[in-house]
Amino acid sequence: MVIVYSAANFAPPATLSSRMARLLTKGWDALKDRGERARVRALLYGMEDRELKDLGFTRSEIESVTLIAWDSLDQATAYFNSLPFKELQPLRDKAAKVRNFHVEGVAR
């Protein structure tokens, strides 16, 4: 039996400083995400019920909508505009043919 070792299979051992840097980066990213969700939540709570209805959800669903974690607002917009979401969430406005979701005032 022959065992072949490749340099590509070996990663340098993680040092304490690299692990700490990775931990701090993850913590900072989580803090930024939490702030972003808080801004979106405040924006949605500031809307009227009719505007929320146009977006496809009610005031009671704001918390669940903002808890879903996306890497970017573009991913969230793509999800809400996707065919599976539109099939799961029927349009509440009978006159509407298409629902497009976009939250303005939130940094992308």
Sequence and secondary structure as in RCSB ss.txt:
>XXXX:A:sequence
MVIVYSAANFAPPATLSSRMARLLTKGWDALKDRGERARVRALLYGMEDRELKDLGFTRSEIESVTLIAWDSLDQ
ATAYFNSLPFKELQPLRDKAAKVRNFHVEGVAR
>XXXX:A:secstr
      GGG      HHHHHHHHHHHHHHHHHHHHHHHHHHHHHHTS HHHHHHHT  GGGHHHHHHS  SSHHH
HHHHHTSHHHHHHS  SSTT S      TTS  
